[in-house]
Amino acid sequence: MRMISLLCLLATPALSDVCPAAPDHSVRQAELYAQLQALPNPVGARELSGALWELWTDAPDEAAQALLDEGMAARERYNLLGAREALDKLVDYCPEYAEGYNQRAFANFLDANYEGALVDLDQALALSPEHTGALTGKALTLLRLGRDDEAQVVLRIAVALNPWLSERALLEEPAGQDI
């Protein structure tokens, strides 16, 4: 295992002193949300949602991308410690890149560190307020913390952006209102 970690470290491009700004995908993101909101049914929503994830996971430079990819791969293998180590480096290097926080939150969520996940999700949303992945992550985290009313508010914001999110099934109908 140590050898694999060493090889990953050697394969990671060297970090420069300053992380460049993340690519500005705001126009494309707005177009994708408009397309999602215009869909009459969920057909096509998965492809559009995937395109959003491609935007969010487009890191500022090669070194940041390598750290993001390493962290996500480790998380997918449930190597949560390895995921957090890579994502900690990413957040330290690129503190203005929302996806570093969002992915670290996901690793913390899987490790049942809901308070830690919430801190990272709040930072991700401060940097990218319309990131539906972070919004739904925050809603799920709030639900795990028993903060259901707050979760419903956040989930409604996410569903307003993308009405085809699978998490929409968690919405509770307020008295006298349709969802």
N, C-alpha and C positions, 0 to 999 in steps of 0.2 A: 504494500500500500504506500509506503514511503517513497518507493521508486516512482510510482505513478504520480504522486504529488510533485516530486522533483521534476519529472518530465513535463508536467503541466506548467510548472513555474518557468521552466526553461523555454517552453513553447509560447508563453505569454509575451507579447511585445513589451519592450521597456516603457515604463511610464515617463512621460515628459513632466516638466515642472508644473504645468498648468493644463488642466483639461479644457479643450475647446468647448464652445457652446454646442449644445445638442442641436441637431438639425431642426429647423422650423417646419413642422408638418401641419401647422394649424389650418391652412386652407384646405388641404386634402382631408384632414380629420373632419372638418365642418361638412365637406361634400359627402363623406361617408355617412355621417350622422343623418344628413338630409335624405340620403338614399334609404337608410334603414327606417326612418320615420315615414317614408312614402310607401314602403312595401305593404301591400294589402294582406299578406300572409307571411309566414316565416321562410318561405322558399327564397333562397338567396341571402338570407341573413347570416348564415354561417360564413359564407365567402366574404361578405362585407366586414364582419367582425374579425375575421382573420387578417384582412387588410389593415384594420386598426391596430392589431397586435404587431404587425410588421412595422408600422410607424413607431409605436412605442418602444419597440426593441431595437430600433436603429440608433445605436450608441454614437456618442460624439466623435470617437476616433477608433482606430484599430485596437489599441490597448484596452480601452473601455469595453469594446465589443467582446474581446477575448475574456475579460473578467465576467461580463454579463453571461456569456455563453457557458463559461466554466461554472458559475454559480447556479444557473438554471439546470445544467446537466447534473450537477451534484444533487440538487433538490429533487430532480426526477428520479434519481436512484435512492432517494431518502437518506442521502448523506447530508443531513441538515447542518452538521458542524462545518463540513467542507463548503457547503453552499453559503453559509453565513460568513466564513472566512473570505471567500472570493468577493461576496457582495459588500462586506465591510471595506475591502480594498477599493472597490468601485465607488462606494459612497464617499470615502475619504478623498479619492482622486477627482471624482466628478460630483461635488455636492449639489450642483444645480440640475442634475439629470434625474428626473422623477422615477424612471424605471428601476434604478438601483434600489431605491427605497421600497418600491412596490414589490420587487422580487424578494428582498430581504424580509419584508412583512409576510410574504407567502411562506417562506421557510420558518419564520417564527410561529405563524399560525399552525402549520403542520406539527410543530413541536409543542403546541398548546401554550405558547408564550403570547397570550392574547394582548396583554398590556404592551409588550414590545412591538407586536404587530401594529397595534393602533397608533403608536408614536410614528412608526415609519409610514403608515398609510396617510396620516395627517400631513406629513412632510411631502409625500408624493402628490397629494391633492393640493397642497399649497403651491407646488410647482406646475401642476397640470390638473386644474380643477374639473375638467371634463373627461378625465380618464375613467371610463366605465369599469375597467378592470379593478382599479383602486377603489372606486365607489362601491362596487359589489363586495370586494374584499373587506372594506370597512363595515358594510352592513352585516356581513357574516360574522365578523369579529365582534361587533356590538351585540349580536344575537347570542354568541357564546358567552359574553360577559353579562348576559341578562338585561341588557339595555335595549329592550325591544322597541320602545317608542322612538328612540334615536335611530335605531336600525331602519325602521319603516320610513323615516324622513329621508335618509340617505338612499335607500333603495328606490324610493319614488323619483329622486333626482336621476339616478342611473337609468331607470326605465323610461323616463321622459326623453333621455338622449337616445336610448336604444330599446324600443318597446319589445324586442324579441329576445332579450336576455332570458336565459333559463331561470335565473333567480327571481324573475317576476312572479313565479309560483309561490314565493314566500310572502308576497304582499297580503296584508290583511285589509279587508274592506272596512273602511270607517263607517259607522252607522249613518245610513241615509245617503251613501255615495256608492257609485259604481267605480270599479277599478278600470 
